[in-house]
Amino acid sequence: MEEMFIIMWIVVISGVLYSFKQFGDKKYSTGMSDAINMHHSGALKYRMVPTKNGKNKIEIKVNGG
């Protein structure tokens, strides 16, 4: 009986972790699609800005924001 309880919890926890992973993947894909559309329409502007260390940093600006 105790083994079934442990197996049941493992299945439930695995399902929850899988659901969180799928949710994160979907949000990432949606955000990436939005950024590509904003870039294509001209609403997203970015430029390279040198830092004090000599490295480049990306400055992103959203029109209207």
Summary of the structure (lengths in Angstrom):
residues: 65
radius of gyration: 21.7
end to end distance: 58.6
largest distance: 64.5
contacts: 119
relative contact order: 0.09
helix: 62%
strand: 22%
